[in-house]
């Protein structure tokens, strides 16, 4: 299944689950709200009815006691209630023994009014003998046991409120089904609204998902090009957020791989050329000596050339092997604390014969701070070779003077090698530390590549630039050794 379909399916299921939980929650909230509101209205109505019954009971008692020449007329004070002008609410009176003595038959109101607004009409009720209950919802309440179940809350089909009156107990009853019908009607409309809203949200999610996934699908196509090594065909995908960052990373990766591929091809071409040249010289002079073409002094000269080219070939192979080991082997590099001052002193001692031969001067300038703290973590022999390669390159192109500047800046050791030569060609600067890249008068183009590999293995950086006043500057930057 495609990713876009997986996301749409997951979002659809999540949306359905959320809407279902929301609908169920709203259902119970609405039902509880309507039942609670109905109970409050019935309690207010019961309070007014209780006050009216108490007043009428008091008046009947006073009327019985003021009769002249006779004893007070015996009366229970239990009366029947006239119709309550509230739709769906019924009243029942029980005596102190729990016997049902009066019931109220529901009468539809003249106009649709709320239960609370209809309470004011209770004062019109009359008192008389108990009448039969003929409402369908109350036919089974004519026994005291059924009414007791409602009082105890064991019958969930009715909502009741109970008030004590002088005649006994006043019970107001309304079926829960009426509240449920109202709630279900409102809930049905709410479900329609939720369904329409959910459908619109799902359609909107399809559009948004398609818009978000489209760059990802295009990025997948570009990654296929990388897999098939078609680096030059990779295009930059325009996207926002983290996806845009990934797209830029893929594009930069493709450019780097393309550049690496070109460098690799160029490396093999240059390597074959560098190896082929001395081999041709060795082969030519060896065949000439064997065939007797060279005689006398020419034989000696040919042998010297064979020895020289053999040494050059050996150096090329040694440097290529060292580069391969620096790139792949970990145990070739033995790190230890190295004093920069001692390292620079030894480097100058080794390169002095070349300086004397070319008539150059070299000086070391240390920056502010104690030189004994100028230590780095490195492989001493490998770092010495890196410095020799950089200084040899400087002596090759310097006119008169070479300056080495060493200082500590922000817990880093910086070593700069400056010469007063013609500088580095601008088109050569970006590739100066690549393998088999050499300028005019260079040897095999591996020295600076080896220096970069060694410096980076030490955790440092090496850079080359041209000076404004003329000449080139090589900067080696290392972290200071931890004490």
MIVOBA-890639 format. One record per residue (C-alpha): residue number from 1; residue in one letter; x, y, z. Coordinates in Angstrom, 1 decimal, always signed. Each point is the difference from the previous one (the first is absolute). Example, Ala and Ser with C-alpha at 12.3 -4.5 7.8 and 13.67 -1.06 7.14 Angstrom:
REM residues 2
   seq   type       xx       yy       zz
     1      A    +12.3     -4.5     +7.8
     2      S     +1.4     +3.4     -0.7
END
This chain:
REM residues 483
   seq   type       xx       yy       zz
     1      X     +0.0     +0.0     +0.0
     2      X     +1.3     +3.4     -0.9
     3      X     +1.0     +2.5     +2.7
     4      X     -2.7     +2.5     -1.0
     5      X     -2.7     -2.7     +0.3
     6      X     +1.4     -1.1     +3.4
     7      X     -0.2     +3.5     +1.3
     8      X     -3.5     +0.6     -1.4
     9      X     -1.2     -3.3     +1.5
    10      X     +1.6     +0.8     +3.4
    11      X     -1.4     +3.5     +0.1
    12      X     -3.5     -1.3     -1.0
    13      X     +0.0     -2.6     +2.8
    14      X     +1.3     +2.5     +2.5
    15      X     -2.7     +2.5     -1.1
    16      X     -2.7     -2.6     +0.2
    17      X     +1.2     -1.0     +3.5
    18      X     +0.1     +3.6     +1.2
    19      X     -3.5     +0.8     -1.4
    20      X     -1.4     -3.2     +1.5
    21      X     +1.4     +0.8     +3.5
    22      X     -1.2     +3.6     -0.3
    23      X     -3.5     -1.1     -1.0
    24      X     -0.3     -2.5     +2.8
    25      X     +1.3     +2.6     +2.5
    26      X     -2.5     +2.7     -1.3
    27      X     -2.8     -2.6     +0.2
    28      X     +0.5     -0.6     +3.7
    29      X     +0.7     +3.7     +0.7
    30      X     -3.3     +1.0     -1.6
    31      X     -2.0     -2.7     +1.7
    32      X     +1.5     +0.9     +3.4
    33      X     -0.7     +3.7     -0.7
    34      X     -3.6     -0.5     -1.0
    35      X     -0.7     -2.3     +3.0
    36      X     +1.6     +2.4     +2.4
    37      X     -1.9     +3.0     -1.4
    38      X     -3.3     -2.0     +0.2
    39      X     +0.7     -0.9     +3.6
    40      X     +0.7     +3.6     +0.9
    41      X     -3.3     +1.1     -1.6
    42      X     -1.9     -2.7     +1.8
    43      X     +1.5     +0.9     +3.3
    44      X     -1.0     +3.6     -0.5
    45      X     -3.5     -1.1     -1.0
    46      X     -0.2     -2.4     +3.0
    47      X     +0.9     +2.9     +2.3
    48      X     -2.8     +2.2     -1.3
    49      X     -2.5     -2.9     +0.1
    50      X     +1.0     -0.8     +3.6
    51      X     -0.5     +3.6     +1.1
    52      X     -3.5     +0.0     -1.6
    53      X     -1.0     -3.3     +1.6
    54      X     +1.2     +1.2     +3.4
    55      X     -2.0     +3.2     -0.3
    56      X     -3.2     -1.9     -1.1
    57      X     +0.4     -2.6     +2.8
    58      X     +0.3     +2.8     +2.6
    59      X     -3.2     +1.7     -1.4
    60      X     -1.9     -3.3     +0.2
    61      X     +1.1     -0.6     +3.6
    62      X     -1.1     +3.5     +1.0
    63      X     -3.4     -0.5     -1.6
    64      X     -0.6     -3.2     +1.9
    65      X     +0.9     +1.4     +3.4
    66      X     -2.2     +3.1     -0.1
    67      X     -3.3     -1.8     -0.5
    68      X     -2.4     +1.0     +2.8
    69      X     -1.8     -2.5     +2.3
    70      X     +1.7     -3.0     -1.5
    71      X     +3.3     -1.9     +0.3
    72      X     +2.6     +0.5     -2.7
    73      X     -0.8     -2.0     -3.1
    74      X     +2.3     -2.9     -0.4
    75      X     +2.1     +0.4     -3.2
    76      X     +3.1     -1.6     -1.2
    77      X     +1.1     +3.1     -2.0
    78      X     +0.9     -2.3     -2.8
    79      X     -1.2     +1.6     -3.2
    80      X     +0.1     -0.7     -3.7
    81      X     +1.9     +2.3     -2.3
    82      X     -1.4     +1.7     -3.1
    83      X     +1.8     -0.3     -3.2
    84      X     +3.5     +1.4     +0.0
    85      X     +0.4     +2.2     -3.1
    86      X     +3.4     -1.3     -0.9
    87      X     +0.5     -2.5     -2.8
    88      X     +1.6     -3.3     +1.0
    89      X     +0.2     +0.5     +3.8
    90      X     -2.4     -1.9     +2.3
    91      X     -0.6     +0.4     +3.7
    92      X     -0.9     -2.7     +2.6
    93      X     -0.9     +0.4     +3.7
    94      X     +0.4     -2.7     +2.5
    95      X     -1.1     +0.1     +3.7
    96      X     +2.2     -0.6     +2.9
    97      X     -0.4     -3.7     -0.3
    98      X     +1.3     +0.0     -3.6
    99      X     -3.4     -0.6     -1.6
   100      X     -0.7     +1.8     -3.3
   101      X     -3.0     +2.2     +0.5
   102      X     +0.1     +2.4     -3.0
   103      X     +1.5     +0.2     -3.4
   104      X     +0.2     +2.7     -2.7
   105      X     -0.9     -0.7     -3.6
   106      X     +2.2     +1.9     -2.4
   107      X     -1.7     +2.7     -2.0
   108      X     +1.6     +1.6     -3.0
   109      X     +0.7     +3.7     +0.4
   110      X     -1.8     +2.6     -2.1
   111      X     +3.3     +1.3     -1.2
   112      X     +3.5     -1.5     +0.0
   113      X     +1.6     +1.3     +3.1
   114      X     +3.0     -1.2     +2.0
   115      X     -0.6     -1.9     +3.2
   116      X     +1.5     +2.7     +2.2
   117      X     -2.2     +2.7     -1.6
   118      X     -3.1     -2.1     +0.6
   119      X     +0.5     -0.4     +3.7
   120      X     -2.0     +3.3     +0.7
   121      X     -3.2     -1.7     -1.1
   122      X     +0.1     -2.6     +2.8
   123      X     -2.1     +2.3     +2.2
   124      X     -3.1     -1.0     -2.0
   125      X     +0.0     -3.6     +1.2
   126      X     -3.0     -1.3     +2.0
   127      X     -0.2     -2.5     +2.8
   128      X     -2.4     -3.0     -0.1
   129      X     -0.2     -3.7     +0.1
   130      X     +2.6     -2.2     -1.7
   131      X     -0.7     -0.8     -3.6
   132      X     +1.1     -2.9     -2.1
   133      X     +3.4     +0.4     -1.9
   134      X     -0.5     -0.7     -3.6
   135      X     +3.2     +1.3     -1.5
   136      X     +1.9     -2.9     -1.7
   137      X     +3.4     +0.9     +1.6
   138      X     -1.6     +0.0     +3.5
   139      X     -2.3     -3.0     -0.2
   140      X     +2.5     -2.3     +1.7
   141      X     +0.7     +2.6     +2.8
   142      X     -3.3     -0.6     +1.8
   143      X     +1.7     -2.3     +2.5
   144      X     +2.0     +1.2     +2.9
   145      X     +2.8     -2.5     -0.8
   146      X     +0.6     +1.4     -3.5
   147      X     +0.1     +3.5     +1.4
   148      X     +2.4     -1.1     +2.7
   149      X     +2.3     -1.3     -2.8
   150      X     +0.0     +3.4     -1.6
   151      X     +0.7     +1.8     +3.3
   152      X     +2.9     -2.4     +0.6
   153      X     +1.4     +0.7     -3.5
   154      X     -0.3     -3.6     -1.2
   155      X     -2.3     +0.9     -3.0
   156      X     +2.1     +1.9     -2.5
   157      X     -2.9     +0.7     -2.4
   158      X     -1.2     +3.0     +2.0
   159      X     +1.3     +3.3     +1.3
   160      X     -1.5     +0.8     +3.4
   161      X     +0.0     +2.6     +2.7
   162      X     -1.5     -0.6     +3.5
   163      X     -1.3     +2.7     +2.4
   164      X     -1.5     -0.5     +3.5
   165      X     -3.5     +1.7     +0.4
   166      X     -2.5     +0.1     +2.9
   167      X     -2.2     -2.5     -1.8
   168      X     +3.0     -2.5     -0.5
   169      X     +2.4     +0.0     -2.9
   170      X     -0.1     +1.8     -3.4
   171      X     +1.8     -1.8     -2.8
   172      X     +0.6     +1.6     -3.5
   173      X     +0.7     -2.5     -2.7
   174      X     +1.0     +0.3     -3.7
   175      X     +1.2     -2.8     -2.3
   176      X     +3.7     -0.1     -1.0
   177      X     -1.1     -0.9     -3.6
   178      X     -1.3     +3.5     -0.6
   179      X     +3.4     +1.4     +0.9
   180      X     +1.7     -2.7     -2.1
   181      X     -2.1     +0.9     -3.0
   182      X     +0.9     +3.7     +0.1
   183      X     +3.7     -0.9     +0.5
   184      X     +0.0     -2.5     -2.9
   185      X     -1.6     +2.5     -2.3
   186      X     +2.7     +2.6     +0.9
   187      X     +2.7     -2.6     -0.1
   188      X     -1.0     -1.2     -3.5
   189      X     +0.4     +3.6     -1.3
   190      X     +3.4     +0.2     +1.7
   191      X     +1.0     -3.3     -1.6
   192      X     -0.8     +1.5     -3.4
   193      X     +2.2     +3.0     +0.7
   194      X     +2.8     -2.2     +1.3
   195      X     -0.3     -2.2     -3.1
   196      X     +0.2     +2.9     -2.4
   197      X     +2.8     +1.6     +1.9
   198      X     +1.9     -3.3     +0.1
   199      X     -0.4     -0.5     -3.8
   200      X     +1.3     +3.5     -0.7
   201      X     +2.9     -0.5     +2.3
   202      X     +0.8     -3.3     -1.7
   203      X     -0.1     +1.6     -3.5
   204      X     +2.2     +2.8     +1.3
   205      X     +2.5     -2.6     +1.4
   206      X     +0.1     -1.7     -3.4
   207      X     +1.0     +3.3     -1.6
   208      X     +2.6     +0.9     +2.7
   209      X     +1.5     -3.6     +0.0
   210      X     +0.3     +0.1     -3.8
   211      X     +1.8     +3.3     +0.2
   212      X     +2.3     -1.1     +2.7
   213      X     +0.7     -3.5     -1.5
   214      X     +0.7     +1.2     -3.5
   215      X     +3.4     +1.5     +0.8
   216      X     +0.9     -3.2     +1.8
   217      X     -0.9     -2.1     -3.0
   218      X     +2.1     +2.2     -2.2
   219      X     +2.8     -0.3     +2.5
   220      X     -0.2     -3.7     -0.2
   221      X     +0.5     +0.2     -3.8
   222      X     +3.1     +2.1     +0.6
   223      X     +1.3     -2.5     +2.4
   224      X     -0.4     -2.7     -2.6
   225      X     +2.3     +2.0     -2.3
   226      X     +2.6     +0.1     +2.8
   227      X     -0.4     -3.8     +0.4
   228      X     +0.6     -0.4     -3.7
   229      X     +3.1     +2.3     +0.2
   230      X     -1.6     +2.6     -2.3
   231      X     +1.2     +2.8     +2.3
   232      X     +0.0     +2.7     -2.6
   233      X     -3.8     -0.5     -0.7
   234      X     -1.1     +0.6     +3.6
   235      X     -2.1     +3.1     +0.3
   236      X     -0.8     +2.2     +3.1
   237      X     -3.5     -0.6     +1.3
   238      X     -1.7     +3.1     +1.3
   239      X     -1.7     -0.7     +3.3
   240      X     -0.4     +1.6     +3.4
   241      X     +0.8     -1.1     +3.5
   242      X     +2.1     -3.1     +0.8
   243      X     -0.9     -1.5     -3.4
   244      X     +1.7     +3.0     -1.7
   245      X     +3.1     -0.5     +2.2
   246      X     +0.1     -3.7     -1.0
   247      X     -0.4     +1.0     -3.7
   248      X     +2.9     +2.4     +0.2
   249      X     +2.1     -2.6     +1.7
   250      X     -0.7     -2.5     -2.7
   251      X     +0.8     +2.5     -2.7
   252      X     +3.3     +1.0     +1.7
   253      X     +0.8     -3.7     +0.5
   254      X     -0.6     -0.6     -3.7
   255      X     +2.4     +2.9     -0.9
   256      X     +2.6     -1.3     +2.4
   257      X     -0.3     -3.5     -1.4
   258      X     +0.3     +1.3     -3.5
   259      X     +3.0     +2.0     +0.9
   260      X     +1.5     -3.0     +1.7
   261      X     -0.7     -2.1     -3.1
   262      X     +1.8     +2.5     -2.2
   263      X     +2.9     +0.2     +2.5
   264      X     +0.2     -3.8     +0.1
   265      X     +0.2     -0.2     -3.8
   266      X     +2.5     +2.8     -0.1
   267      X     +2.0     -1.8     +2.7
   268      X     +0.3     -3.1     -2.0
   269      X     +0.9     +1.9     -3.1
   270      X     +2.7     +2.0     +1.9
   271      X     +1.2     -3.1     +1.8
   272      X     +0.4     -1.9     -3.2
   273      X     +1.8     +3.0     -1.5
   274      X     +2.3     +0.4     +3.0
   275      X     +0.8     -3.7     +0.1
   276      X     +0.3     -0.3     -3.8
   277      X     +2.6     +2.7     -0.4
   278      X     +2.8     -1.5     +2.2
   279      X     -0.8     -3.5     -1.2
   280      X     +0.5     +1.2     -3.7
   281      X     +3.3     +1.5     +0.9
   282      X     +1.2     -3.1     +1.9
   283      X     -1.2     -2.3     -2.8
   284      X     +1.5     +2.2     -2.8
   285      X     +3.5     +0.2     +1.6
   286      X     +0.0     -3.6     +1.0
   287      X     -0.8     -1.2     -3.5
   288      X     +2.6     +2.4     -1.4
   289      X     +2.7     -1.3     +2.3
   290      X     -1.0     -3.6     -0.8
   291      X     +0.1     +0.5     -3.7
   292      X     +3.3     +1.8     +0.1
   293      X     -1.3     +3.4     -1.2
   294      X     +1.6     +1.8     +2.9
   295      X     +3.7     -0.4     +0.5
   296      X     +2.7     +1.4     +2.3
   297      X     -1.2     +3.1     +1.9
   298      X     -3.5     -0.3     -1.4
   299      X     -0.5     -3.3     +1.8
   300      X     +0.9     +1.5     +3.3
   301      X     -2.4     +2.9     -0.7
   302      X     -2.8     -2.4     -0.9
   303      X     +0.6     -1.9     +3.2
   304      X     -0.2     +3.2     +2.1
   305      X     -3.3     +0.9     -1.7
   306      X     -1.3     -3.5     +0.7
   307      X     +0.9     +0.3     +3.7
   308      X     -1.5     +3.5     +0.2
   309      X     -3.3     -1.0     -1.6
   310      X     -0.1     -3.1     +2.1
   311      X     +0.3     +2.1     +3.1
   312      X     -2.7     +2.4     -1.3
   313      X     -2.3     -3.0     -0.7
   314      X     +0.7     -1.3     +3.5
   315      X     -0.9     +3.3     +1.6
   316      X     -3.3     +0.2     -2.0
   317      X     -1.0     -3.5     +1.0
   318      X     +1.0     +0.7     +3.7
   319      X     -2.1     +3.2     +0.1
   320      X     -3.0     -1.7     -1.7
   321      X     +0.2     -2.8     +2.5
   322      X     +0.2     +2.5     +2.9
   323      X     -3.0     +1.8     -1.2
   324      X     -2.0     -3.2     -0.3
   325      X     +1.0     -1.0     +3.6
   326      X     -0.9     +3.5     +1.4
   327      X     -3.4     -0.3     -1.6
   328      X     -0.8     -3.6     +1.1
   329      X     +2.1     -1.1     +2.9
   330      X     -0.4     +1.2     +3.6
   331      X     +3.0     -1.7     +1.6
   332      X     +2.5     +1.8     -2.3
   333      X     -0.5     +3.2     +2.0
   334      X     +1.6     +0.0     +3.5
   335      X     -1.1     +3.2     +1.8
   336      X     +2.0     +1.6     +2.8
   337      X     +0.8     +3.4     +1.4
   338      X     +2.3     +1.9     -2.3
   339      X     +1.8     +3.3     +0.7
   340      X     -0.5     +2.4     -2.9
   341      X     +3.3     +1.8     +0.8
   342      X     +2.0     -3.2     -0.2
   343      X     -1.8     -1.1     -3.1
   344      X     +0.7     +3.2     -1.9
   345      X     +3.6     +0.0     +1.1
   346      X     +0.5     -3.5     -1.3
   347      X     -1.8     +0.8     -3.3
   348      X     +2.3     +3.0     -0.7
   349      X     +3.1     -2.1     +0.8
   350      X     -1.1     -2.6     -2.6
   351      X     -0.8     +2.6     -2.7
   352      X     +3.1     +2.2     +0.6
   353      X     +2.0     -1.6     -2.9
   354      X     -2.7     +0.9     -2.5
   355      X     -0.1     +3.6     +1.4
   356      X     +3.7     +0.4     -0.3
   357      X     +0.0     -1.4     -3.6
   358      X     -2.6     +2.5     -1.1
   359      X     +1.3     +2.9     +2.1
   360      X     -3.2     +0.4     +2.1
   361      X     -0.4     +1.2     +3.5
   362      X     -2.6     -1.5     +2.5
   363      X     -1.1     +1.4     +3.4
   364      X     -2.4     -1.0     +2.7
   365      X     -2.2     +2.5     +1.8
   366      X     -1.9     -1.1     +3.1
   367      X     -3.1     +1.9     +1.1
   368      X     -0.8     +1.3     +3.5
   369      X     -0.2     -2.7     +2.7
   370      X     +2.3     -2.7     +1.3
   371      X     +1.4     -2.3     -2.7
   372      X     +0.1     -2.9     +2.5
   373      X     -3.8     -0.1     -0.1
   374      X     +0.0     -0.3     -3.8
   375      X     -0.6     -3.8     -0.1
   376      X     -2.3     -2.0     -2.3
   377      X     -1.1     -3.6     -0.1
   378      X     +1.5     -1.6     -3.2
   379      X     +2.2     -2.7     -1.4
   380      X     +3.4     +1.6     +0.1
   381      X     +1.5     -1.7     -3.0
   382      X     -3.1     +0.5     -2.2
   383      X     -0.3     +3.7     +1.0
   384      X     +3.7     +0.6     -0.7
   385      X     -0.5     -1.4     -3.5
   386      X     -3.1     +2.3     -0.5
   387      X     +2.1     +3.1     +1.1
   388      X     +2.9     -1.0     -2.3
   389      X     -2.4     -0.3     -2.9
   390      X     -1.4     +3.5     +0.6
   391      X     +3.4     +1.6     +0.6
   392      X     +1.5     -1.8     -3.1
   393      X     -2.9     +1.5     -2.1
   394      X     +0.9     +3.4     +1.5
   395      X     +3.7     -0.3     -0.9
   396      X     -0.9     -1.0     -3.5
   397      X     -1.9     +3.3     -0.7
   398      X     +1.5     +2.5     +2.4
   399      X     +2.3     +2.8     -1.3
   400      X     +2.0     +0.9     +3.1
   401      X     -1.8     -0.4     +3.3
   402      X     -2.2     -2.6     +1.8
   403      X     -1.7     +0.8     +3.3
   404      X     -1.6     -2.4     +2.5
   405      X     -2.4     +1.5     +2.5
   406      X     -1.3     -2.1     +2.9
   407      X     -2.5     +1.2     +2.7
   408      X     -2.8     -1.2     +2.3
   409      X     -3.4     +1.6     -0.7
   410      X     -3.2     -1.1     +1.8
   411      X     +1.5     -3.3     +1.1
   412      X     +1.2     -0.9     -3.5
   413      X     +3.6     -0.1     -1.4
   414      X     +0.4     +1.8     -3.3
   415      X     +3.1     -0.5     -2.1
   416      X     +0.3     +2.3     -3.1
   417      X     +2.6     -0.4     -2.7
   418      X     +0.5     +3.1     -2.1
   419      X     +2.2     +0.5     -3.1
   420      X     +0.7     +2.9     -2.3
   421      X     -0.4     -1.8     -3.3
   422      X     -2.5     +0.5     -2.8
   423      X     -2.9     -1.5     +1.9
   424      X     -2.4     -2.8     -1.1
   425      X     -2.0     +0.2     -3.2
   426      X     -3.7     +0.7     +0.8
   427      X     -1.2     -2.8     -2.1
   428      X     +2.2     -2.4     +1.9
   429      X     -1.0     +1.1     +3.6
   430      X     -3.2     -2.1     +0.3
   431      X     +1.8     -3.2     -1.0
   432      X     +3.4     +0.6     +1.5
   433      X     -0.2     -2.8     +2.6
   434      X     -1.4     -2.6     -2.4
   435      X     +2.1     -2.9     -1.2
   436      X     +2.2     +0.4     -3.0
   437      X     -0.8     +3.8     -0.2
   438      X     +3.3     +1.9     -0.4
   439      X     +1.0     +3.4     -1.1
   440      X     +2.9     +1.1     -2.1
   441      X     +3.2     -1.7     +1.2
   442      X     -1.8     -2.5     +2.2
   443      X     +1.1     -3.6     +0.3
   444      X     -2.8     -2.5     +0.1
   445      X     -2.9     +1.8     +1.6
   446      X     -0.3     -2.1     +3.1
   447      X     +1.9     +1.9     +2.6
   448      X     -2.8     +2.5     +0.9
   449      X     -2.7     -2.7     -0.2
   450      X     +2.1     -2.0     +2.6
   451      X     +0.3     +3.1     +2.2
   452      X     -3.7     +0.5     +0.0
   453      X     -0.7     -3.6     +0.9
   454      X     +2.4     +0.1     +2.9
   455      X     -1.2     +3.3     +1.3
   456      X     -3.6     -1.1     -0.1
   457      X     +0.9     -3.3     +1.8
   458      X     +1.4     +2.3     +2.7
   459      X     -3.4     +1.7     +0.3
   460      X     +1.3     +3.2     -1.7
   461      X     -0.6     +1.9     -3.2
   462      X     +2.3     +1.2     -2.7
   463      X     -0.7     +2.9     -2.4
   464      X     +1.8     +1.9     -2.7
   465      X     -0.5     +3.6     -1.2
   466      X     +1.9     +2.7     -1.8
   467      X     +1.3     +3.0     +1.9
   468      X     -1.0     +3.6     -1.0
   469      X     +3.7     +1.0     +0.1
   470      X     +0.9     -3.0     -2.2
   471      X     +0.9     -3.6     +0.7
   472      X     -2.0     -2.8     +1.5
   473      X     -0.9     -0.9     +3.5
   474      X     -0.7     -3.5     +1.3
   475      X     -1.9     -0.2     +3.4
   476      X     +0.0     -3.1     +2.2
   477      X     -2.6     +0.1     +2.8
   478      X     +0.1     -2.5     +2.9
   479      X     -1.9     -0.4     +3.3
   480      X     +2.3     +0.3     +3.0
   481      X     +0.8     -3.2     +1.8
   482      X     -2.0     -0.7     +3.1
   483      X     +2.1     +0.1     +3.1
END
